[in-house]
Amino acid sequence: MTAVDDLPTGTVTLPFTDIEGSTQLLKQLRDRYGEALADHQRILREAFSEYGGHEIDTQGDSFFVAFRRAKDAVSAAIEIQRRLAEHPWPDGVRLRVRIGIHTGEPTVGGDRYVGLGVHRGARICAAGHGGQVLVSQTARELLRDDPIPGMSLRDLGEHQLKDMDEPEHLYQLVAAGLQDDFPELKTLTPPPFEGREGELAEKAAEQMGMSWRRLGSRVLIGVASAVLVVAVALGVVVMRDGGSSGLASVGTDAVGVIDPESGKIVSEIPLGGAPGAITAGPDAIWVANANENTVSRIDPSTNAVRPSTSSPSASATNQYNPQWGVLLDQLWVK
């Protein structure tokens, strides 16, 4: 960690990183996950150090770093993605990291940065996919004046980020050795159901005649046919209400559990990569994980998740398959 007196001040570029599908990796690697996580941390820290980065915080599989120049932050991100792709990971798995880079003027509070710019950078990271580097408009403007040879930025347009008042113009970093093609960003455009999860879950149950299994005073958030009533994480950072016992949002790659009376999210269930379509039966909740091409089964009596089952569908949420019955964000399990 960087001492407070050594933190860059003024205009600072802030990369955020996060491992995609870390829960699934843990299930696959089991005892060897610690080894993979240590290698991941070493690779990232070496690249940060080489380009003058200041490590602000790390939480397991995520990093928050500060650079004095946008060019150095982007150069470090390129090296990180190349080295991660070349590293021999245990059991042949692919450890994929998403990176979001934003430039702003954060305030130093205590031993870290505070301000909307910090939250914006975290939201940008969460919108991406493993192997992808996303850059904000402000960082991009600085790179125009100080370009990196062999690097370009692909315009992805404006996207509404969680909790941000205005859309953010985002760009994808393109460079040799980096993956080029990714699914749509995991952003909100717009979030019409936010804050009404409990109400909509009850309405969906009434319309579809679905019997929801209540867990005391709780009910699992789900999707009933075309009625979207899901608090699946769309690349958001877990935040907690000040003084409240409820979650303000659902963590990345997870579904939420809501209290039907208050409509608040009271807990979350980690799943695979980019969970989306959900269907419910009397004894199980099924969730399609788009990025991993799997389907997870949740026991509604305990919230326990059984190991994900591979789906033969090429895309768990946008292509029909006769065995699993997945089509356009809807899921049927035979």
N, C-alpha and C positions, 0 to 999 in steps of 0.2 A: 504494500500500500504506500501511497505517496503522502508525505507529511503535508499538513495544511499550508505551511509557508511556501512549499514548493509547487503548489497547484498553479497551473496557468490561469491568468486572469484576463479580463477584457473579452475579445472575440476568441472563442474556443471551439474546437471541433470535437464532437462527442460520439464515438462509436459504441454501439451496444451489440453484444453477441449472445447467441443462445443456441444450444444443440436442439435440432429438430427430432422429435420422437424419442426423447431420452428414456421415457418409461418403457417403450418397446425395446430399446437397446438393453436396458437393465434386465428385462425378461429373457432376452436372447443370450446375453453374456453371463448373467448371474454373478458368480464370484469374480469373473474377469472384468466386470464393468469398472471396478476401481482402477485397474491398470489402464483401461482405455481413457477414463476420465483424467488420470494423471498425465498421460501422453497429450491429450487435448489441451490441458492447461499449460503444459510446457511449451507446446508449439505456439500457442497464442502469446504467451508471455515473452518468448524469444522475439517474435515479430514486433510486438509492441515496443520492446526495449530497443531494437535495432533502429526504429524510426522515431524514437524520442517520446513514446507514449507514457502517460502517467496512470497507473492502475488506481481507480477510485474505489471500486467495490467488485467483489465476486461472490456469487451465491451458487455453489455447486457447479452447474453447467453453464453459467452466464457470467459475462464480464461487462463492466462499465469503465471506460477508459477516456482520457482526455489528451488531446494533441493541440499544440500551439498553431499548427498549420493544417488546413484541409488536405493538402497534397500528401503530407506524411501519414495522415490517418488512412487515406485511400490506398497509399502504397503498402501500408501494413496489412490492410484487408486483402489486397491481391495476393501477397505472400502467404497469408494465412490459408486462403482457399486453395492455393497451389500445393502447399505442404500437407494440408489435410487430405487432399485427393491422392497424393503420392504415398502417404504413410500406410504401412502394412498393419491394418487393424486386426485384432484377434477374431478368429472364426470367420474371416472373410466378410465381416459386416462393413457397412459404409457409415462412418460418423460424419454427419452433415451439419454444418453450422450456418445459421442465417446471421447477417450483419446489417445493421441500420446505422447510417452516419448522418448526423445533423450538426450544423454550425449555428451557434448562438452566443449570447452574452449572459451566462448563468451567474448567479450570486453564490459566493462561498458561504455556506452555513455550517458551523461546526467543523466536521472533518470531511465534508463533501459539498457537492454542488446542489443548489436548489433552484427551482423556477420552472416555468412551463416548457422551456427549451429541453430540459432533462426528460420530462414526460413525453414530449414530442419525439425525441430520439428513440425512447423505448418503444413507443407505438410504431414507429417506422420499422424497427427491427422485427417486431411481432407480426407485421404485415407480410413479411417475406417468407421464402422457403429455404430449406437447407441447401447450401451451396450458393445462395444468391446474396448479392450486396446491393442494398438500396441506399440512395443518396437523396437528401432533401434539396429543395430549390436554393436555399442559402449556401449550402456547401457547394453546389454545382456552380454558382456564380463565381466563387473563389477559384474553382478549378479551371474556369474559362480563362482566367488571367494568368494561371500558372499550371498549364496542362502537363500531364504525364505522358511521355512517349509510349505509343502502343496501346493506350487506354482510351475508351470512348464511353459516353453515357447515352443509354437508350431512353428516350422519352416515354414514360408510362402514363402520362396525363395526371389529372387531379384525382385524389382519393380522399374520402372522408375517414379520418382516423378516430378511434375511440376517444371520447371525452374532449375532442378538439372542436372549437367553434366553427372553424373554416376548413375547407378541404386543403390538403397539402399536395403540391406538385412533386411527384416522385420520379426518380431516374434509376435505371439499372446499370450497374457497372459492367462493362464488357472489356475483356482482356484475354490474351492468349493463356490457355491453361485453365480457364474458368468455364463452368457450365453456362450455356447460352440460353437454353429454352426452359421456361418454367410455367406452371399454371398461373391463373389469375391471382392477383394479390388478395390476401385475406383481410379486406377492409370492409367498412360499413358504408353502404350506399342506398339510402340512409338507414338508420336503425329504427324502423317504425314501431317495433314492439317493446323497445327498452322501457323498463319500469312497469310493464303490464303482464309479466310472465304468468303470475298466478291467475289473473282474470282470464287470459287467453287459454291457459291450460284447461281450466274448467269449461270454457265454451267449446273447446275442441272435443273434450270428452263427451259433452252433451250432443254435439252434432254427429259424432261418429258412433255413439252408443258404446264408447269404450269404457271398460271398468278399470279405473285407476286404482292400483294397490297403494293404500296410504301407509306410510311409515310413521305411526304416531300422528303427529300433526304435519307431516311432510309428504310431498309427492314428487316423483321424479319428473323433470322437465322432458317433454318429448315432442314428436311430430306426428300428427294424425292426418294421413292422406295429404291433401294440398294445403291444409291449415298449418302454417309454420308457427310452432310454439316451442322454440328451442333456444336455449342459452348456451349453445356450443361456443367455445372460445374462438373468436375470429382474430387471433393474434393479439390478445390484450395482455396487459400486465396485471397480476393480482394486486388489488389495492383494498384496504380495509377502511370502513367508515370510522371516523373519529368517534370513539366512545360507543360504537355500535357492535353488536355481536354478529351482524350479517355481513356477507361479502358484498363489495360494491361491484364486482365483476367476476367473471369466471376465468380461471387460468388457462394458459395456452394448452391446446390438445386435451380438453376436459369438457364434461357436461356438468351442469349445475343441478342442485336439488333445492326446490323452493318450498316455502311455507305457504299453503294455499290461502291462509287467512290474511297474512301480512303482504304476500306477494314478494317477499324478500328472498334472495338467494342465501341459504343457510349453510350449504356445504357444496363440495365439488367432488367429482369422480374422475381421476386421470384416465385417459384412454390412449389410443394410437395417434398417428399423425393426421391432422386436419379432420376431426370427426364432423360429420354433416348429417346425412339422412338418418332418421330414427323411426323405429316402429316398435310397438309394444304388444305383448301377449299376456295371458293370465299369469305366466310364471317366468317371464323373461322380458328384458328390454334389449333390442338389437340396435347397434350403432355402426354405420359404415365409416371407415377411416380412409378418406380419399387418397392421401399421400402414400399409404402403405398397402392399398388394395386389399384390405382385410375387413372383417366384420367382427365386432366385439359383442359379447353377451354379458349383460348385467343382471345379477340376481336381485330383484326388487325388494326382497325381504331383508337383505344384508348389505346391498350396494356393492357386493363383491363382483369383480370383473374376471370372467373366465378367460384363459388365453385366447388371443385373437385367432380367428380362422381365416385362412387365405381364401379370397374370393377369386374366381376365374375371370371376373369382369375386368376389362382393361382399365376402367376408371370407376371407382366405387360410387360416384355420385352423378355421373352424367351419361352412362351407357347401359342399356338394358342387357341383362343376362338371364336366361331362362331358369337357371338353378337358384340364383339369389333374388331375382326380380328387382333390380335396381334401375331406376329411371328418373332422371331430372330431379334430383334431390328428394326422391321418395324411395322407400326400401320395403320390400316384401320378403319375408323369410319363409321358405317352404319346409 
